[in-house]
Amino acid sequence: MKRLWQATINSWHGLIAATRSEQAFREELAVLAIGTPLALFPTADAGRRLAPVGTLVFVLIVELLNTAIEKLSDRVTLDHDLVVKRVKDMGSAAILLSIVLAGAVWIWIAAAGFGRWLADLSVHKAHAAAPSQALGRTTILPTQKFGSARRG
């Protein structure tokens, strides 16, 4: 239990260090803070709420790993080294791919929600245009009395 507690403290320190030293990490945290409540709107399905938030957390995870690689690389050498440059570029590519994944998931969820909204809108318009025909019910018009209802 003590080891788990110490690992949690070390992780917290890592998050604080990344937040203080990395602008990209702070920006991605801001996107997570804004994106989490937005993920609640498109659907009531828990999985479709979790997926976009999960991708934003995934971007943060990749950013933390890339930051660790960059900090370690800078510690090894500050000289221009082609191998170190390639390693840093690979970390940057990992961030790019995680952002593309997050964007694709957000677009997919938004498009699905927009499609459901359009479908609901067309159903409501059909019912509003001809409620008695669409529902097969008797309609009482405001100018009629109850005894003279027309059948639709």
C-alpha positions as CSV (number, residue, x, y, z in Angstrom):
1,M,0.0,0.0,0.0
2,K,2.9,2.4,0.8
3,R,4.4,1.8,-2.7
4,L,1.0,2.6,-4.3
5,W,0.8,5.8,-2.3
6,Q,4.3,6.8,-3.3
7,A,3.6,6.1,-6.9
8,T,0.5,8.3,-6.8
9,I,2.5,11.1,-5.2
10,N,5.2,10.7,-8.0
11,S,2.5,10.8,-10.6
12,W,1.0,13.9,-9.1
13,H,4.4,15.6,-9.1
14,G,4.8,14.6,-12.8
15,L,1.5,16.2,-13.7
16,I,2.4,19.4,-11.8
17,A,5.8,19.5,-13.5
18,A,4.3,19.1,-17.0
19,T,1.6,21.7,-16.3
20,R,4.2,24.2,-15.1
21,S,6.8,23.6,-17.9
22,E,4.9,22.7,-21.0
23,Q,2.6,25.1,-22.8
24,A,1.2,22.3,-25.1
25,F,0.2,20.3,-22.0
26,R,-1.6,23.3,-20.5
27,E,-3.5,23.9,-23.8
28,E,-4.5,20.2,-24.0
29,L,-5.7,20.4,-20.3
30,A,-7.9,23.4,-21.3
31,V,-9.3,21.5,-24.2
32,L,-10.1,18.6,-21.8
33,A,-11.8,21.0,-19.3
34,I,-13.9,22.5,-22.1
35,G,-14.5,19.1,-23.9
36,T,-15.7,17.1,-20.9
37,P,-19.0,19.0,-20.4
38,L,-19.5,19.3,-24.2
39,A,-19.3,15.5,-24.4
40,L,-22.4,15.2,-22.3
41,F,-24.7,16.9,-24.9
42,P,-24.7,14.7,-28.1
43,T,-26.1,11.6,-26.5
44,A,-27.3,9.8,-23.4
45,D,-25.3,6.8,-24.3
46,A,-22.4,6.5,-21.8
47,G,-20.0,5.0,-24.3
48,R,-20.5,7.9,-26.7
49,R,-19.9,10.3,-23.8
50,L,-16.8,8.5,-22.7
51,A,-15.2,8.0,-26.1
52,P,-14.5,11.7,-26.9
53,V,-13.3,12.4,-23.3
54,G,-11.1,9.3,-23.4
55,T,-9.4,10.5,-26.6
56,L,-8.6,13.8,-25.0
57,V,-7.1,12.0,-22.0
58,F,-5.2,9.9,-24.5
59,V,-3.7,13.0,-26.1
60,L,-2.6,14.1,-22.6
61,I,-0.9,10.7,-22.0
62,V,0.9,10.9,-25.3
63,E,2.0,14.5,-24.5
64,L,3.4,13.4,-21.2
65,L,5.4,10.6,-22.8
66,N,6.7,13.0,-25.5
67,T,7.6,15.5,-22.9
68,A,9.5,12.9,-20.9
69,I,11.4,11.8,-24.1
70,E,12.3,15.4,-24.9
71,K,13.4,16.2,-21.4
72,L,15.5,13.1,-21.2
73,S,17.0,13.7,-24.7
74,D,17.9,17.3,-23.7
75,R,19.6,15.9,-20.5
76,V,21.7,13.5,-22.5
77,T,22.9,16.1,-25.0
78,L,22.2,19.6,-26.0
79,D,24.3,19.3,-29.1
80,H,22.5,18.9,-32.5
81,D,22.3,15.1,-32.8
82,L,20.5,13.6,-35.7
83,V,19.4,10.5,-33.7
84,V,18.0,12.7,-30.9
85,K,16.2,14.8,-33.5
86,R,14.6,11.7,-35.0
87,V,13.5,10.5,-31.6
88,K,11.9,13.8,-30.8
89,D,10.2,13.9,-34.2
90,M,8.8,10.5,-33.5
91,G,7.3,11.7,-30.2
92,S,5.9,14.7,-32.1
93,A,4.4,12.4,-34.7
94,A,2.8,10.3,-31.9
95,I,1.1,13.5,-30.6
96,L,-0.1,14.4,-34.1
97,L,-1.7,10.9,-34.5
98,S,-3.4,11.1,-31.1
99,I,-4.8,14.5,-32.0
100,V,-6.1,13.2,-35.3
101,L,-7.7,10.3,-33.5
102,A,-9.4,12.6,-31.0
103,G,-10.6,14.9,-33.8
104,A,-12.0,11.9,-35.7
105,V,-13.9,10.6,-32.7
106,W,-15.3,14.1,-31.9
107,I,-16.4,14.5,-35.5
108,W,-18.0,11.1,-35.5
109,I,-19.9,11.7,-32.3
110,A,-21.0,15.2,-33.4
111,A,-22.1,13.9,-36.9
112,A,-24.1,11.1,-35.3
113,G,-25.8,13.5,-32.9
114,F,-26.5,15.9,-35.7
115,G,-28.0,13.1,-37.8
116,R,-30.3,12.0,-35.0
117,W,-31.3,15.7,-34.5
118,L,-32.2,16.0,-38.2
119,A,-34.1,12.7,-38.1
120,D,-36.1,13.9,-35.1
121,L,-36.7,17.3,-36.7
122,S,-38.1,15.7,-39.9
123,V,-40.4,13.4,-37.8
124,H,-41.7,16.4,-35.9
125,K,-42.3,18.3,-39.1
126,A,-44.2,15.4,-40.5
127,H,-46.4,15.2,-37.4
128,A,-46.9,19.0,-37.3
129,A,-47.9,19.1,-41.0
130,A,-50.6,16.5,-40.8
131,P,-51.2,15.3,-37.2
132,S,-54.5,13.5,-37.9
133,Q,-53.2,11.7,-40.9
134,A,-49.8,10.8,-39.4
135,L,-51.3,9.6,-36.1
136,G,-54.7,8.3,-37.3
137,R,-56.6,10.3,-34.7
138,T,-59.6,12.5,-34.7
139,T,-58.8,16.2,-34.9
140,I,-61.0,18.9,-33.3
141,L,-60.4,22.1,-35.1
142,P,-60.8,25.3,-33.0
143,T,-63.8,26.5,-35.1
144,Q,-65.7,23.2,-34.6
145,K,-67.8,21.9,-31.8
146,F,-67.1,18.5,-30.2
147,G,-70.0,16.9,-31.9
148,S,-68.8,17.8,-35.4
149,A,-65.3,16.5,-35.3
150,R,-63.8,15.5,-38.7
151,R,-62.1,12.1,-39.0
152,G,-58.5,12.3,-40.4
